[in-house]
Amino acid sequence: MKIVLIIGIIIVLVVLLLSVLTINKGYGYKHTIDSVDPIPDDEENKKKHGQ
């Protein structure tokens, strides 16, 4: 009975450790955003004047 309890505690600790490592790696990930191309003047003027 003690062996089953010890094995269970070891499994719980390993899963907890892996969860903490995965969460820390996720928070450390640097997200990037692609830049937006500027709208040419012709299209911008058409939108302003409703043409």
Residue pairs with C-beta under 8 A, 6 or more apart in sequence:
none
